[in-house]
Every structure is written in structure tokens, then in C-alpha cells.
Amino acid sequence: MAAASYSRPLAVYRRPPVWAAFLGVVPQGGAAGPEDALGALADEVPAAASVAPAWLRQRHGADALRATGPGPAGDGDALIVSESGLAATVFVADCVPVLIAAGDSVAAVHAGWRGLASGVLASAVHGLNGGSFSAGASVEAWIGPAIGPCCYEVGEDVAVQVEARSGPEVVTRRSGRKPHLDLPLAASRQLAGLGVARVSTVDRCVRCSPDWWSYRRDGARAGRNYGFIWR
Ligand SMILES: [Zn+2]
């Protein structure tokens, strides 16, 4: 986490030739799309000025798609890119943004509770490197700011679905209270189970942190937190 050295909420990772970044973006005139967000990132990270974003119409599902050029690449929640200069992009406002690098491919994943319950991370990992993903030390993932277990109260029906794929430690139950679900931990456990050797988590609850957007805190006025990964 390197937010303190930037004027915007930002966490940047450099693993040559890969860049991975999470950025909270204030809406300009009511909206800030992926191009605006990448432009804002380039103000802080000059390398971002020479790449173009590709993104999905996110559906809270588990479909993985591949983009070969900038702009919208279809309906899905895991976007895979193999071209250099093209940034796989994800946007969230409580859900977990996950960025993955493996060999000559990168992926940006929208992982809310529905995606984590239905296998969106498995779709992403299996789609990397043209489907020939092999687990190993060269595979790395970054989990961005998301709603934390402190603030993510859910129904038991939701808790059990995510728990089934992630392990019992992702849910905290106390008598008289609704379950609290730890989405970033669920993502981390699933990635480890899929063979991703190195996983970093930005330890930041967006609902507790006013500099990142949270749908549960901000409602319809919420902007979006972006994740970009490129090489
Ligand atoms: Zn919180």
C-alpha cells in the first residue's frame, strides 16, 4: 500500500514487465469511465499514459472473456489480456477487484459475493495463458480495496454460498447477529487453492475509508474504485 505518497487513493505494484494499480476515482460531472480513470492514474504513474483500457459490462457472474483491443469487450466479470499496451480494467464500489499476472497474460476480475460463490476466479485463472495456466511462482495476484468483514453483514444464505468455495474462516458468526463475510479473504483463499503462489491484499475496508468508494456507505452517489493491470 503506497497511498501516502500519492495525491489520490492509490496502490501501485511493479513486477516487470507488469504494472498493477488500484485507484479510487472521483466522478467528474456525474461519471468517470475507464478512460477518465486511466487518465487520472497517468497523472501519478506516467507509464499508464501509453496504454489503453479494455473492460467488461460486469454482471456479477463467472464468465471470463478475452480482449484484443481497447473499449468494451462484452459481458462478463473476468477480463483476460495478452497484448502489451492494453490494460485489463475492473471497477467496483464494495466488491473485490482482483488483478492477476501469469506469463504473457494478465487478468482483471470483478469478484463480489456472487462471483466468488460461482467461481469467477477459477474462470480467470483457467483462462490465463490461453487456457494453459500452470501453477507456479511466476503467477501473482493482487487483491484491491473492498468492503471488509467489519462492515459486510450478510444473510446466512449468502454466507454459506461463499463459505462453500472458500473455507469456514471467511465467515464470522456471533449469536444474535447476522454473519459477517470477509470477501478479500475469500478471494485470497480461492486463489491459493487455484495454485496462485503469491497473493497480496491491500488491507483497506472501503466502507471504513472515506477516500475509497463504498456502495454501502455512499449509495447511488458512489464513484468507482478501479483496478488496472497491463504489461
Ligand atoms: Zn469496515
Residues whose N, C-alpha, C, O or C-beta is under 5 A from the ligand:
A	BS01	ZN	G148 C150 C151 C205 R207 C208
